[in-house]
Amino acid sequence: MRPYILSALLTSQIFAASPNQSEYYKIEPIPLPEGEVMEIGSIALMPNDRVAVTTRRGDLWICDGAYGDDLKKVKWTRFAHGLHEPLGMFWKDDSLYLTQRAEFSRIKDTDKDGIADSFETINADWGINGDYHEYAFGTPPDKNGDVWITLCLTGSFNADSDWRGWTVRITPDGKMIPTCSGIRSPGGIGFNAEGDVFYTDNQGTWNGSSSLKWLKPGSFQGNPTANKFHKLANLPAPPEPLDGSRPMVEHIKNPNYLPPAVFLPHGKVGQSPTAIEPDLSQGKFGPWAGQLYVGEQTHSQVQRVFLEKINGHYQGAVFHLLEGFQCGIIPTKLDPRGIMFVGGSNRGWGSRGNQPFNFERVKWTGKTPFEILTMKAEPDGFTLTFTEEAGASAGDPASYSMSAWTYILQSKYGSPEVDQATPTIKSATLSTDKKSVRLTIDGLVRGHVHHLKANQVKSAKGSSLWHSDAYYTLNNIPK
Protein backbone atom coordinates (compact mmCIF):
# COMPACT_ATOMS: atom_id res chain seq x y z
CA MET A 1 0.00 0.00 0.00
CA ARG A 2 1.12 3.57 -0.62
CA PRO A 3 1.82 5.99 2.23
CA TYR A 4 -1.26 7.85 3.40
CA ILE A 5 0.15 11.25 2.49
CA LEU A 6 0.36 10.23 -1.17
CA SER A 7 -3.25 9.16 -1.46
CA ALA A 8 -5.23 11.10 1.14
CA LEU A 9 -6.66 13.42 -1.48
CA LEU A 10 -8.56 10.48 -2.95
CA THR A 11 -10.86 10.36 0.07
CA SER A 12 -12.48 13.67 -0.75
CA GLN A 13 -13.52 12.65 -4.25
CA ILE A 14 -16.56 10.67 -5.32
CA PHE A 15 -15.68 8.16 -8.02
CA ALA A 16 -18.55 6.79 -10.08
CA ALA A 17 -18.48 3.45 -11.85
CA SER A 18 -18.02 3.27 -15.61
CA PRO A 19 -21.19 4.53 -17.35
CA ASN A 20 -22.51 1.10 -18.34
CA GLN A 21 -21.42 -0.93 -15.30
CA SER A 22 -24.98 -0.90 -13.93
CA GLU A 23 -26.14 -2.77 -17.03
CA TYR A 24 -24.13 -5.76 -15.88
CA TYR A 25 -23.66 -5.47 -12.11
CA LYS A 26 -25.71 -3.88 -9.35
CA ILE A 27 -23.82 -2.59 -6.30
CA GLU A 28 -25.96 -2.00 -3.21
CA PRO A 29 -24.82 -0.57 0.14
CA ILE A 30 -25.95 -2.61 3.15
CA PRO A 31 -27.06 -0.44 6.10
CA LEU A 32 -24.66 -0.62 9.04
CA PRO A 33 -25.30 -0.44 12.79
CA GLU A 34 -25.99 3.18 13.65
CA GLY A 35 -23.11 4.97 15.32
CA GLU A 36 -20.62 2.11 14.91
CA VAL A 37 -17.26 2.32 13.14
CA MET A 38 -17.43 -0.66 10.77
CA GLU A 39 -14.02 -0.87 9.12
CA ILE A 40 -14.57 -4.40 7.89
CA GLY A 41 -11.55 -6.72 7.80
CA SER A 42 -13.10 -10.13 7.13
CA ILE A 43 -16.39 -11.72 6.04
CA ALA A 44 -17.76 -15.22 6.67
CA LEU A 45 -20.91 -16.82 5.32
CA MET A 46 -22.99 -18.67 7.91
CA PRO A 47 -26.03 -20.96 7.77
CA ASN A 48 -29.51 -19.49 7.31
CA ASP A 49 -28.23 -16.64 5.12
CA ARG A 50 -26.44 -14.93 7.98
CA VAL A 51 -23.22 -13.03 7.29
CA ALA A 52 -20.52 -12.44 9.90
CA VAL A 53 -18.07 -9.55 9.65
CA THR A 54 -15.16 -8.44 11.79
CA THR A 55 -13.94 -4.88 12.17
CA ARG A 56 -10.43 -3.54 12.43
CA ARG A 57 -11.34 -2.23 15.89
CA GLY A 58 -11.98 -5.78 17.12
CA ASP A 59 -15.74 -6.30 16.96
CA LEU A 60 -17.49 -9.28 15.38
CA TRP A 61 -21.01 -8.62 14.10
CA ILE A 62 -23.60 -10.93 12.54
CA CYS A 63 -25.95 -9.55 9.91
CA ASP A 64 -29.42 -10.97 9.20
CA GLY A 65 -31.11 -9.90 5.98
CA ALA A 66 -28.04 -9.24 3.84
CA TYR A 67 -29.50 -11.48 1.11
CA GLY A 68 -32.99 -9.94 1.30
CA ASP A 69 -34.80 -7.87 -1.29
CA ASP A 70 -35.31 -5.02 1.18
CA LEU A 71 -31.96 -4.12 2.72
CA LYS A 72 -33.64 -1.66 5.07
CA LYS A 73 -34.73 -4.71 7.08
CA VAL A 74 -31.21 -5.91 7.93
CA LYS A 75 -30.55 -6.57 11.60
CA TRP A 76 -27.18 -6.60 13.34
CA THR A 77 -26.04 -8.45 16.45
CA ARG A 78 -22.66 -7.87 18.04
CA PHE A 79 -21.39 -11.40 18.59
CA ALA A 80 -18.01 -10.59 20.17
CA HIS A 81 -15.69 -7.69 20.93
CA GLY A 82 -12.15 -7.11 22.14
CA LEU A 83 -10.58 -9.05 19.27
CA HIS A 84 -7.22 -8.10 17.75
CA GLU A 85 -7.82 -6.88 14.18
CA PRO A 86 -9.07 -10.13 12.59
CA LEU A 87 -8.22 -10.36 8.87
CA GLY A 88 -9.55 -13.81 8.05
CA MET A 89 -12.63 -15.70 9.20
CA PHE A 90 -14.72 -18.76 8.31
CA TRP A 91 -17.61 -20.77 9.74
CA LYS A 92 -17.21 -24.47 10.51
CA ASP A 93 -18.86 -26.91 12.94
CA ASP A 94 -20.97 -24.29 14.76
CA SER A 95 -17.94 -22.08 15.35
CA LEU A 96 -16.29 -19.04 13.82
CA TYR A 97 -12.55 -19.36 13.25
CA LEU A 98 -10.49 -16.18 13.10
CA THR A 99 -6.99 -15.17 12.10
CA GLN A 100 -6.17 -12.38 14.51
CA ARG A 101 -3.01 -10.30 14.56
CA ALA A 102 -1.50 -12.48 17.30
CA GLU A 103 -3.25 -15.83 17.04
CA PHE A 104 -5.56 -18.23 15.24
CA SER A 105 -8.74 -18.66 17.30
CA ARG A 106 -12.07 -20.45 17.59
CA ILE A 107 -15.13 -18.58 18.89
CA LYS A 108 -18.42 -20.21 19.77
CA ASP A 109 -21.82 -19.51 21.32
CA THR A 110 -22.22 -22.50 23.63
CA ASP A 111 -25.41 -21.41 25.45
CA LYS A 112 -27.18 -20.38 22.23
CA ASP A 113 -28.06 -16.85 23.38
CA GLY A 114 -26.64 -15.26 20.23
CA ILE A 115 -23.46 -13.95 21.90
CA ALA A 116 -20.04 -15.64 21.86
CA ASP A 117 -19.01 -17.11 25.21
CA SER A 118 -16.21 -19.53 24.26
CA PHE A 119 -12.85 -18.15 23.07
CA GLU A 120 -10.08 -20.63 22.29
CA THR A 121 -6.54 -19.99 21.06
CA ILE A 122 -5.61 -22.72 18.59
CA ASN A 123 -2.15 -21.39 17.75
CA ALA A 124 -0.09 -18.31 18.62
CA ASP A 125 3.42 -19.35 17.60
CA TRP A 126 4.35 -16.24 15.63
CA GLY A 127 5.47 -12.93 17.11
CA ILE A 128 4.09 -9.42 17.43
CA ASN A 129 5.61 -6.31 18.98
CA GLY A 130 2.94 -3.64 18.70
CA ASP A 131 3.98 -2.33 15.30
CA TYR A 132 0.90 -1.12 13.43
CA HIS A 133 1.86 -2.99 10.24
CA GLU A 134 2.23 -6.52 11.62
CA TYR A 135 -0.97 -7.71 9.94
CA ALA A 136 -1.93 -11.38 9.69
CA PHE A 137 -4.22 -12.56 6.87
CA GLY A 138 -5.76 -16.06 7.00
CA THR A 139 -7.64 -18.45 4.73
CA PRO A 140 -10.42 -20.96 5.28
CA PRO A 141 -9.11 -24.54 5.56
CA ASP A 142 -7.55 -26.09 2.47
CA LYS A 143 -8.32 -29.62 1.25
CA ASN A 144 -6.10 -31.01 4.04
CA GLY A 145 -7.77 -28.90 6.71
CA ASP A 146 -4.81 -26.53 7.04
CA VAL A 147 -5.33 -22.79 7.43
CA TRP A 148 -2.74 -20.63 5.66
CA ILE A 149 -1.65 -17.38 7.33
CA THR A 150 0.59 -14.79 5.74
CA LEU A 151 2.43 -12.44 8.12
CA CYS A 152 3.39 -8.91 7.15
CA LEU A 153 6.84 -7.61 7.92
CA THR A 154 7.30 -5.22 10.83
CA GLY A 155 6.51 -1.83 9.40
CA SER A 156 6.57 -3.60 6.02
CA PHE A 157 10.38 -3.13 5.97
CA ASN A 158 11.80 -5.21 8.86
CA ALA A 159 11.37 -8.59 10.52
CA ASP A 160 11.47 -7.66 14.21
CA SER A 161 9.09 -10.42 15.36
CA ASP A 162 9.35 -14.16 14.75
CA TRP A 163 8.08 -15.38 11.37
CA ARG A 164 7.23 -11.93 10.06
CA GLY A 165 7.71 -12.10 6.29
CA TRP A 166 6.56 -15.74 6.13
CA THR A 167 3.47 -17.74 5.31
CA VAL A 168 2.66 -20.48 7.80
CA ARG A 169 0.07 -23.23 7.93
CA ILE A 170 -1.98 -24.20 11.00
CA THR A 171 -2.91 -27.88 10.92
CA PRO A 172 -6.21 -29.26 12.26
CA ASP A 173 -4.42 -30.27 15.46
CA GLY A 174 -3.07 -26.74 15.97
CA LYS A 175 0.53 -27.17 14.83
CA MET A 176 2.22 -24.33 12.94
CA ILE A 177 4.24 -25.25 9.83
CA PRO A 178 6.46 -22.54 8.25
CA THR A 179 5.70 -22.89 4.56
CA CYS A 180 6.93 -19.98 2.37
CA SER A 181 9.36 -17.11 2.91
CA GLY A 182 10.09 -13.81 1.17
CA ILE A 183 6.82 -12.03 2.01
CA ARG A 184 6.70 -8.24 2.30
CA SER A 185 3.32 -6.55 2.79
CA PRO A 186 0.33 -8.83 2.11
CA GLY A 187 -3.13 -7.41 1.50
CA GLY A 188 -4.99 -10.69 1.22
CA ILE A 189 -4.69 -14.44 0.82
CA GLY A 190 -6.95 -17.04 -0.81
CA PHE A 191 -7.37 -20.02 -3.11
CA ASN A 192 -7.85 -20.38 -6.83
CA ALA A 193 -10.51 -22.76 -8.17
CA GLU A 194 -8.02 -25.64 -8.08
CA GLY A 195 -7.26 -25.08 -4.40
CA ASP A 196 -3.76 -23.63 -4.72
CA VAL A 197 -2.97 -20.69 -2.44
CA PHE A 198 -2.12 -17.17 -3.57
CA TYR A 199 -1.53 -13.88 -1.82
CA THR A 200 -1.34 -10.25 -2.91
CA ASP A 201 1.82 -8.35 -2.09
CA ASN A 202 2.11 -4.58 -2.28
CA GLN A 203 4.66 -2.49 -4.13
CA GLY A 204 7.69 -1.67 -2.01
CA THR A 205 11.11 -3.11 -1.22
CA TRP A 206 11.91 -6.08 -3.47
CA ASN A 207 8.47 -5.59 -5.08
CA GLY A 208 8.71 -3.42 -8.16
CA SER A 209 4.92 -3.44 -8.48
CA SER A 210 2.06 -4.94 -6.55
CA SER A 211 1.31 -8.48 -7.65
CA LEU A 212 -0.53 -11.76 -7.21
CA LYS A 213 1.86 -14.51 -6.05
CA TRP A 214 1.55 -18.29 -5.83
CA LEU A 215 2.40 -19.71 -2.41
CA LYS A 216 3.93 -22.95 -3.60
CA PRO A 217 5.07 -24.80 -0.45
CA GLY A 218 8.77 -24.24 0.14
CA SER A 219 9.00 -21.30 -2.24
CA PHE A 220 10.83 -18.01 -1.74
CA GLN A 221 8.77 -14.97 -2.75
CA GLY A 222 11.66 -12.55 -3.27
CA ASN A 223 12.08 -10.38 -0.16
CA PRO A 224 15.14 -11.56 1.82
CA THR A 225 14.38 -9.56 4.98
CA ALA A 226 13.04 -12.57 6.91
CA ASN A 227 15.54 -15.15 5.66
CA LYS A 228 16.98 -15.28 9.19
CA PHE A 229 13.99 -17.34 10.30
CA HIS A 230 15.08 -20.28 8.16
CA LYS A 231 17.23 -21.18 11.17
CA LEU A 232 14.06 -21.48 13.28
CA ALA A 233 12.61 -23.78 10.62
CA ASN A 234 15.81 -25.82 10.35
CA LEU A 235 15.87 -25.06 6.65
CA PRO A 236 18.65 -23.63 4.48
CA ALA A 237 18.06 -20.02 3.55
CA PRO A 238 17.57 -19.30 -0.17
CA PRO A 239 20.25 -17.38 -2.04
CA GLU A 240 19.65 -13.67 -1.64
CA PRO A 241 18.66 -11.97 -4.89
CA LEU A 242 21.07 -9.55 -6.48
CA ASP A 243 20.00 -6.00 -5.70
CA GLY A 244 19.12 -4.34 -9.02
CA SER A 245 18.44 -7.58 -10.87
CA ARG A 246 15.23 -8.68 -12.61
CA PRO A 247 12.65 -11.22 -11.34
CA MET A 248 13.12 -13.65 -14.23
CA VAL A 249 16.93 -13.45 -14.02
CA GLU A 250 16.78 -14.41 -10.34
CA HIS A 251 14.26 -17.20 -11.00
CA ILE A 252 16.56 -18.74 -13.61
CA LYS A 253 19.44 -18.59 -11.11
CA ASN A 254 17.31 -19.93 -8.24
CA PRO A 255 14.18 -21.82 -9.39
CA ASN A 256 12.92 -21.82 -5.78
CA TYR A 257 12.35 -18.07 -6.14
CA LEU A 258 8.93 -17.67 -7.74
CA PRO A 259 8.34 -14.44 -9.64
CA PRO A 260 4.80 -13.08 -9.40
CA ALA A 261 2.15 -15.13 -11.15
CA VAL A 262 0.52 -11.87 -12.28
CA PHE A 263 1.91 -8.38 -11.90
CA LEU A 264 -0.77 -5.79 -11.11
CA PRO A 265 0.90 -2.78 -12.77
CA HIS A 266 1.11 0.05 -10.29
CA GLY A 267 -1.25 2.92 -11.07
CA LYS A 268 -2.61 1.22 -14.19
CA VAL A 269 -4.45 -1.61 -12.44
CA GLY A 270 -4.41 -0.37 -8.86
CA GLN A 271 -2.11 0.49 -5.99
CA SER A 272 -3.06 -1.73 -3.05
CA PRO A 273 -4.37 -5.23 -3.91
CA THR A 274 -6.19 -7.07 -1.16
CA ALA A 275 -8.69 -9.95 -1.10
CA ILE A 276 -8.49 -13.03 -3.33
CA GLU A 277 -11.69 -14.88 -4.14
CA PRO A 278 -12.26 -17.67 -6.71
CA ASP A 279 -15.43 -17.73 -8.78
CA LEU A 280 -17.09 -21.03 -7.83
CA SER A 281 -20.58 -19.80 -8.74
CA GLN A 282 -20.73 -21.80 -11.99
CA GLY A 283 -21.92 -18.84 -14.01
CA LYS A 284 -24.18 -17.17 -11.46
CA PHE A 285 -21.91 -14.12 -11.24
CA GLY A 286 -21.27 -13.78 -14.94
CA PRO A 287 -19.20 -15.78 -17.44
CA TRP A 288 -16.01 -15.77 -15.33
CA ALA A 289 -16.37 -19.21 -13.71
CA GLY A 290 -13.07 -20.50 -12.33
CA GLN A 291 -11.30 -17.14 -12.50
CA LEU A 292 -10.09 -15.03 -9.56
CA TYR A 293 -11.35 -11.75 -8.17
CA VAL A 294 -8.80 -9.46 -6.52
CA GLY A 295 -9.84 -6.56 -4.30
CA GLU A 296 -8.18 -3.16 -4.52
CA GLN A 297 -8.05 -0.78 -1.57
CA THR A 298 -6.77 2.53 -2.95
CA HIS A 299 -8.82 2.49 -6.17
CA SER A 300 -11.90 0.86 -4.52
CA GLN A 301 -12.20 -1.78 -7.25
CA VAL A 302 -12.44 -5.49 -7.96
CA GLN A 303 -10.14 -6.83 -10.67
CA ARG A 304 -10.49 -10.10 -12.59
CA VAL A 305 -7.58 -12.51 -13.12
CA PHE A 306 -7.30 -15.36 -15.59
CA LEU A 307 -4.63 -17.89 -14.63
CA GLU A 308 -2.99 -20.75 -16.48
CA LYS A 309 -0.08 -23.04 -15.67
CA ILE A 310 2.83 -23.23 -18.12
CA ASN A 311 5.85 -25.44 -17.39
CA GLY A 312 4.61 -26.00 -13.85
CA HIS A 313 4.28 -22.30 -12.96
CA TYR A 314 1.28 -19.99 -12.83
CA GLN A 315 0.94 -16.93 -15.00
CA GLY A 316 -1.92 -15.03 -16.58
CA ALA A 317 -3.72 -11.80 -17.25
CA VAL A 318 -5.47 -9.19 -15.13
CA PHE A 319 -8.48 -7.19 -16.35
CA HIS A 320 -10.52 -4.44 -14.74
CA LEU A 321 -13.99 -5.56 -13.62
CA LEU A 322 -15.85 -3.48 -11.01
CA GLU A 323 -15.40 0.01 -9.58
CA GLY A 324 -17.35 2.73 -7.82
CA PHE A 325 -17.44 1.22 -4.32
CA GLN A 326 -17.93 3.55 -1.36
CA CYS A 327 -14.33 3.14 -0.16
CA GLY A 328 -11.30 0.88 -0.34
CA ILE A 329 -11.91 -2.86 -0.39
CA ILE A 330 -10.27 -5.16 2.16
CA PRO A 331 -12.29 -8.45 2.21
CA THR A 332 -14.58 -9.95 -0.42
CA LYS A 333 -16.73 -13.06 -0.23
CA LEU A 334 -18.59 -14.59 -3.17
CA ASP A 335 -21.56 -16.75 -2.27
CA PRO A 336 -21.82 -19.71 -4.69
CA ARG A 337 -25.30 -18.44 -5.54
CA GLY A 338 -23.70 -15.41 -7.19
CA ILE A 339 -23.79 -12.63 -4.58
CA MET A 340 -20.52 -10.92 -3.73
CA PHE A 341 -20.10 -9.15 -0.40
CA VAL A 342 -17.34 -6.55 -0.01
CA GLY A 343 -16.21 -4.47 2.92
CA GLY A 344 -13.42 -2.11 3.71
CA SER A 345 -11.99 1.10 5.05
CA ASN A 346 -9.96 4.15 4.10
CA ARG A 347 -8.13 4.34 7.44
CA GLY A 348 -4.36 4.54 7.20
CA TRP A 349 -4.44 4.81 3.42
CA GLY A 350 -6.82 7.01 1.50
CA SER A 351 -9.16 5.45 -1.04
CA ARG A 352 -11.58 6.45 -3.74
CA GLY A 353 -15.14 6.87 -2.58
CA ASN A 354 -17.12 9.08 -0.25
CA GLN A 355 -17.30 6.91 2.88
CA PRO A 356 -14.71 6.02 5.56
CA PHE A 357 -15.88 2.37 5.63
CA ASN A 358 -18.35 0.21 3.76
CA PHE A 359 -20.30 -3.04 3.49
CA GLU A 360 -21.82 -3.64 0.04
CA ARG A 361 -23.16 -6.46 -2.07
CA VAL A 362 -22.85 -7.03 -5.81
CA LYS A 363 -25.24 -8.96 -8.05
CA TRP A 364 -24.94 -9.82 -11.72
CA THR A 365 -27.93 -8.52 -13.68
CA GLY A 366 -27.84 -11.47 -16.09
CA LYS A 367 -26.60 -9.34 -18.98
CA THR A 368 -23.14 -10.29 -20.25
CA PRO A 369 -20.77 -7.57 -21.47
CA PHE A 370 -18.64 -8.01 -24.56
CA GLU A 371 -15.26 -8.77 -23.01
CA ILE A 372 -12.04 -10.69 -23.41
CA LEU A 373 -12.90 -13.81 -21.43
CA THR A 374 -9.49 -15.51 -21.46
CA MET A 375 -6.00 -14.73 -22.73
CA LYS A 376 -3.84 -17.80 -23.22
CA ALA A 377 -0.14 -17.84 -24.06
CA GLU A 378 1.01 -19.50 -27.28
CA PRO A 379 4.56 -20.19 -28.58
CA ASP A 380 4.28 -17.17 -30.87
CA GLY A 381 1.53 -15.03 -29.39
CA PHE A 382 -1.77 -15.31 -27.55
CA THR A 383 -5.24 -16.71 -28.07
CA LEU A 384 -8.11 -14.53 -26.88
CA THR A 385 -11.60 -15.83 -26.28
CA PHE A 386 -14.57 -13.47 -26.12
CA THR A 387 -17.85 -13.57 -24.23
CA GLU A 388 -19.78 -13.33 -27.51
CA GLU A 389 -19.19 -13.38 -31.24
CA ALA A 390 -16.67 -10.82 -32.42
CA GLY A 391 -16.96 -8.78 -35.57
CA ALA A 392 -14.52 -8.58 -38.47
CA SER A 393 -12.42 -6.01 -36.58
CA ALA A 394 -11.23 -8.78 -34.23
CA GLY A 395 -9.50 -10.40 -37.21
CA ASP A 396 -7.58 -7.24 -38.11
CA PRO A 397 -4.13 -6.95 -36.49
CA ALA A 398 -4.48 -3.16 -36.65
CA SER A 399 -7.20 -3.43 -34.00
CA TYR A 400 -4.56 -4.30 -31.41
CA SER A 401 -1.34 -2.90 -30.00
CA MET A 402 1.08 -4.21 -27.39
CA SER A 403 3.83 -2.94 -25.13
CA ALA A 404 5.94 -4.90 -22.64
CA TRP A 405 8.17 -4.21 -19.64
CA THR A 406 9.47 -5.64 -16.40
CA TYR A 407 10.53 -4.30 -12.99
CA ILE A 408 13.77 -4.01 -11.06
CA LEU A 409 14.14 -6.46 -8.18
CA GLN A 410 15.74 -4.17 -5.62
CA SER A 411 15.95 -3.10 -2.01
CA LYS A 412 14.71 0.37 -2.95
CA TYR A 413 10.98 1.07 -2.76
CA GLY A 414 9.15 0.01 -5.92
CA SER A 415 10.46 0.27 -9.45
CA PRO A 416 9.83 2.11 -12.69
CA GLU A 417 8.78 0.10 -15.71
CA VAL A 418 12.07 -0.96 -17.31
CA ASP A 419 13.45 -2.91 -20.28
CA GLN A 420 10.57 -1.73 -22.44
CA ALA A 421 9.75 -3.62 -25.61
CA THR A 422 7.15 -3.20 -28.35
CA PRO A 423 5.97 -6.59 -29.62
CA THR A 424 4.41 -6.50 -33.08
CA ILE A 425 0.99 -7.98 -33.84
CA LYS A 426 1.70 -9.79 -37.13
CA SER A 427 -1.67 -11.44 -37.69
CA ALA A 428 -5.08 -11.95 -36.07
CA THR A 429 -6.97 -15.07 -37.12
CA LEU A 430 -10.62 -15.17 -36.11
CA SER A 431 -12.06 -18.62 -35.39
CA THR A 432 -14.93 -20.02 -37.43
CA ASP A 433 -17.34 -19.50 -34.52
CA LYS A 434 -16.01 -15.93 -34.10
CA LYS A 435 -15.61 -16.48 -30.35
CA SER A 436 -11.80 -16.46 -30.33
CA VAL A 437 -8.85 -14.95 -32.14
CA ARG A 438 -5.28 -16.18 -32.52
CA LEU A 439 -2.76 -13.35 -32.36
CA THR A 440 0.65 -14.05 -33.87
CA ILE A 441 3.20 -11.73 -32.30
CA ASP A 442 6.86 -10.99 -32.88
CA GLY A 443 8.96 -9.87 -29.95
CA LEU A 444 7.46 -11.62 -26.92
CA VAL A 445 9.76 -11.31 -23.88
CA ARG A 446 9.88 -13.94 -21.16
CA GLY A 447 9.35 -12.43 -17.71
CA HIS A 448 7.71 -9.24 -19.00
CA VAL A 449 4.24 -7.84 -18.48
CA HIS A 450 2.56 -7.69 -21.90
CA HIS A 451 -0.03 -4.93 -22.09
CA LEU A 452 -2.56 -5.65 -24.82
CA LYS A 453 -4.81 -2.86 -26.03
CA ALA A 454 -7.81 -3.95 -28.09
CA ASN A 455 -9.54 -0.60 -28.45
CA GLN A 456 -10.72 -1.17 -32.01
CA VAL A 457 -12.24 -4.61 -31.48
CA LYS A 458 -16.01 -4.75 -31.70
CA SER A 459 -18.55 -7.52 -31.33
CA ALA A 460 -20.62 -8.86 -34.20
CA LYS A 461 -23.40 -6.61 -32.87
CA GLY A 462 -21.14 -3.56 -33.00
CA SER A 463 -20.40 -3.21 -29.28
CA SER A 464 -16.98 -2.13 -28.05
CA LEU A 465 -15.21 -4.15 -25.41
CA TRP A 466 -16.33 -3.13 -21.91
CA HIS A 467 -12.67 -3.20 -20.87
CA SER A 468 -10.18 -3.20 -23.72
CA ASP A 469 -6.93 -3.56 -21.73
CA ALA A 470 -5.29 -6.79 -20.58
CA TYR A 471 -2.00 -7.20 -18.71
CA TYR A 472 -0.44 -10.64 -19.14
CA THR A 473 2.63 -11.67 -17.11
CA LEU A 474 4.60 -14.01 -19.38
CA ASN A 475 6.74 -16.05 -17.00
CA ASN A 476 7.05 -18.88 -19.53
CA ILE A 477 6.53 -19.02 -23.27
CA PRO A 478 4.95 -22.37 -24.23
CA LYS A 479 7.04 -24.62 -26.43
Summary of the structure (lengths in Angstrom):
residues: 479
radius of gyration: 21.9
end to end distance: 36.8
largest distance: 69.2
contacts: 1742
relative contact order: 0.13
helix: 8%
strand: 42%
